[in-house]
């Protein structure tokens, strides 16, 4: 993979601050600057991409949230699997109803 060079001239106080932060993070100034610049660049790109996502309308959001808030009722296959799981874990047939084991 080809490598590129990034250089920057900064005032002494800026360098001192960056140097101190790099030392605190246990990296070199160069590594620290690359990590911070890359993270900031990725955050900006992610933010720009999020703006291009079409949002669903409020009715869809309300429907989705209502579905999340509904109590979960397992279907018969899941209830049977849970009973069998309880039997294996406790090494005996389960005598409890499905609601009591959840």
C-alpha positions in Angstrom: 0.0 0.0 0.0 1.5 3.4 -1.0 2.2 5.7 1.9 1.8 9.5 1.8 3.4 12.2 4.0 1.5 14.8 6.0 3.4 17.7 7.5 2.3 20.7 9.5 4.1 23.7 10.9 2.5 24.9 14.1 3.2 27.5 16.7 5.3 26.3 19.7 2.4 26.4 22.1 0.3 24.2 19.8 3.2 21.8 19.5 3.7 21.7 23.3 0.0 21.0 23.8 0.0 18.2 21.2 3.3 16.8 22.6 1.8 16.7 26.1 -1.4 14.9 24.9 0.7 12.4 22.9 2.8 11.7 26.0 -0.3 11.2 28.1 -1.7 8.7 25.6 1.6 6.9 25.3 2.3 7.6 21.6 4.6 9.7 19.6 3.5 13.2 18.4 3.2 11.9 14.8 1.1 8.8 15.8 -1.1 11.0 18.0 -1.7 13.5 15.3 -2.6 10.8 12.8 -5.0 9.1 15.2 -6.7 12.4 16.2 -6.9 13.7 12.6 -8.2 10.3 11.3 -10.9 10.1 14.0 -12.0 13.7 13.3 -12.1 13.1 9.6 -14.1 9.9 10.0 -16.6 11.7 12.3 -17.0 14.5 9.7 -17.6 12.0 6.9 -20.1 10.0 9.1 -21.9 13.2 9.9 -22.1 14.2 6.3 -23.4 10.8 5.3 -26.1 10.8 8.0 -27.5 14.0 6.5 -28.1 12.2 3.2 -30.1 9.4 4.8 -33.8 9.8 4.2 -35.7 9.7 7.4 -38.9 7.9 7.8 -42.0 9.9 8.5 -43.3 10.4 12.1 -46.1 7.8 11.7 -43.5 5.1 10.9 -41.4 6.1 13.9 -44.4 6.0 16.2 -45.4 2.6 14.9 -41.8 1.3 15.4 -41.6 2.6 18.9 -45.0 1.2 19.8 -43.9 -2.3 18.6 -40.7 -2.0 20.8 -42.8 -1.1 23.9 -45.3 -4.0 23.4 -44.8 -6.9 25.9 -43.2 -9.9 24.2 -45.3 -13.0 23.9 -43.4 -16.1 22.8 -45.0 -18.3 20.1 -45.6 -22.0 20.9 -42.2 -23.1 19.4 -40.3 -20.7 21.5 -42.3 -21.6 24.6 -41.6 -25.3 24.0 -37.9 -24.6 23.5 -37.8 -22.6 26.7 -39.5 -25.4 28.6 -37.0 -28.0 27.2 -34.2 -25.6 28.1 -35.4 -25.4 31.7 -35.7 -29.2 31.8 -32.1 -29.7 30.7 -30.7 -27.0 33.0 -32.6 -28.3 36.0 -32.3 -31.9 35.0 -36.0 -32.5 35.5 -39.3 -31.7 33.7 -40.5 -28.1 34.2 -43.7 -27.8 36.2 -43.8 -24.0 35.8 -45.8 -22.1 33.2 -44.0 -20.2 30.5 -44.6 -16.8 32.2 -43.1 -18.0 35.5 -39.8 -19.1 33.8 -39.1 -15.9 31.9 
